[in-house]
Amino acid sequence: GRRCAGFVPGDGLTRQAIVAQRVRAARGGNLAAEAALLTLGQPLQSSAGYKRDLVERVRASGDPDAYLALAPAMGLAANGDDSLDERIAGTAFTELAWQLAACRLGLDCGPDSELMTRYCANGGICSQDPTQDFSSFVYDAAVPRQGTDTMNEMVNRLMDTTATGAGS
């Protein structure tokens, strides 16, 4: 479609070019780009302290794009990572919780959103209801009924940025 109509192989849109552009954006202060680098396995710094700090900065920012960019790094990719809080990292459900939090923070998560398109195009996980938004889709297709309260608690915990900063 129209989204990719401007790119041709000669543009050199490689993984390396994308990482380089994100590094420039992250160094320029773009938190979502910095979070995306962690997801790509190319964080600005490799220390455990940096990762923890980045997660807390994303939580404190309330930036839905940063939450979405960080979500894959907080899912199964974080399993066994002692530097991260296991209550908000390390499972397929924690990745969904970060995505749902991004939706609550204002990310477009409607039926025609980029997030819904990504799940369908990249993962083959498509809603049978063309009017279903991402949150409804997750609770309908991914979270077992008995897990709804747990998922809501995870999302609420992620969004809890009380007076002491982004706490748990």
For each residue, the residues with C-beta under 8 A, 3 or more apart:
1: 4 5
2: 5
3:
4: 1 7
5: 1 2
6:
7: 4 11 13
8: 11
9:
10:
11: 7 8
12: 17
13: 7 17 18
14: 17 18
15: 18 19
16: 19 20
17: 12 13 14 20 21
18: 13 14 15 21 22 40
19: 15 16 22 23 37 40 42
20: 16 17 23 24
21: 17 18 24 25
22: 18 19 25 26 33 34 36 37 40 42
23: 19 20 26 27 33 37 42 44
24: 20 21 27 28
25: 21 22 28 30 33 34
26: 22 23 29 30 31 33 34 36 37 44
27: 23 24 44
28: 24 25
29: 26
30: 25 26 33 34
31: 26 34 35 57 58 61 63 66
32: 35 36 63 65 66 68 69
33: 22 23 25 26 30 36 37 69
34: 22 25 26 30 31 37 38 43 44 54 66
35: 31 32 38 39 54 58 66 67 69 70 73
36: 22 26 32 33 39 40 69 70
37: 19 22 23 26 33 34 40 42 43 44
38: 34 35 41 42 43 51 54 70 73
39: 35 36 69 70 71 72 73 77
40: 18 19 22 36 37
41: 38
42: 19 22 23 37 38
43: 34 37 38 46 50 51 54
44: 23 26 27 34 37 50
45: 50
46: 43 50
47: 50 51
48: 51 52 82 83
49: 52 53 83
50: 43 44 45 46 47 53 54
51: 38 43 47 48 54 55 81 83 84
52: 48 49 55 56 83 84
53: 49 50 56 57
54: 34 35 38 43 50 51 57 58 70
55: 51 52 58 59 70 74 84 85 88 89
56: 52 53 59 60 165 166
57: 31 53 54 60 61 166
58: 31 35 54 55 61 63 66 67 70
59: 55 56 158 159 161 166
60: 56 57 161 165 166
61: 31 57 58 66
62: 105 161
63: 31 32 58 66 67 105
64: 67 68 102 103 105 106 107
65: 32 68 69 102 107
66: 31 32 34 35 58 61 63 69 70
67: 35 58 63 64 70 71 98 99 101 102 105 107 158
68: 32 64 65 71 98 99 102 107 115
69: 32 33 35 36 39 65 66
70: 35 36 38 39 54 55 58 66 67 73 74 98
71: 39 67 68 74 75 95 96 98 99 102
72: 39 75 77 95
73: 35 38 39 70 77 78
74: 55 70 71 77 78 84 88 89 90 94 95 98
75: 71 72 78 89 90 91 92 94 95 96 98
76: 79 90 91 92 95
77: 39 72 73 74
78: 73 74 75 81 84 89 90 94
79: 76 90 91
80: 90
81: 51 78 84 89 90
82: 48
83: 48 49 51 52
84: 51 52 55 74 78 81 88 89 90
85: 55 88 89 168
86: 89 90
87: 154 157 168
88: 55 74 84 85 94 97 98 154 157 158 168
89: 55 74 75 78 81 84 85 86 94
90: 74 75 76 78 79 80 81 84 86 94
91: 75 76 79 94 95
92: 75 76 95 96 142
93: 96 97 143 147 150 151 154
94: 74 75 78 88 89 90 91 97 98 154
95: 71 72 74 75 76 91 92 98 99
96: 71 75 92 93 99 100 138 142 143 151
97: 88 93 94 100 101 151 154 155 158
98: 67 68 70 71 74 75 88 94 95 101 102 158
99: 67 68 71 95 96 102 103 115 134 138
100: 96 97 103 104 134 135 138 151 155
101: 67 97 98 104 105 155 158 159
102: 64 65 67 68 71 98 99 105 107 109
103: 64 99 100 107 109 115 133 134 135
104: 100 101 155 159
105: 62 63 64 67 101 102 159
106: 64
107: 64 65 67 68 102 103 113 115
108: 113 114 115
109: 102 103 113 115 116 133 134 135
110: 113 116 133 134
111: 116 127 130 131 132 133
112: 116 117
113: 107 108 109 110 116 117 133 134
114: 108 117 118
115: 68 99 103 107 108 109 118 119 134
116: 109 110 111 112 113 119 120 127 133 134 137
117: 112 113 114 120 121
118: 114 115 121 122 123
119: 115 116 122 123 125 126 134 137
120: 116 117 123 124 125 126 127
121: 117 118
122: 118 119
123: 118 119 120
124: 120
125: 119 120 141
126: 119 120
127: 111 116 120 130 132 137 140 141
128:
129: 132
130: 111 127
131: 111
132: 111 127 129 136 137 140
133: 103 109 110 111 113 116 136 137
134: 99 100 103 109 110 113 115 116 119 137 138
135: 100 103 109 138 139
136: 132 133 139 140
137: 116 119 127 132 133 134 140 141 142
138: 96 99 100 134 135 141 142 143 151
139: 135 136 142 143 148 151
140: 127 132 136 137
141: 125 127 137 138
142: 92 96 137 138 139
143: 93 96 138 139 147 148 151
144: 147
145: 148
146:
147: 93 143 144 150 151
148: 139 143 145 151 152
149: 152 153
150: 93 147 153 154
151: 93 96 97 100 138 139 143 147 148 154 155
152: 148 149 155 156
153: 149 150 156 157
154: 87 88 93 94 97 150 151 157 158
155: 97 100 101 104 151 152 158 159
156: 152 153 159 160
157: 87 88 153 154 160 168
158: 59 67 88 97 98 101 154 155
159: 59 101 104 105 155 156
160: 156 157 166 167 168
161: 59 60 62 165 166 167
162: 165 167
163:
164: 167
165: 56 60 161 162
166: 56 57 59 60 160 161
167: 160 161 162 164
168: 85 87 88 157 160
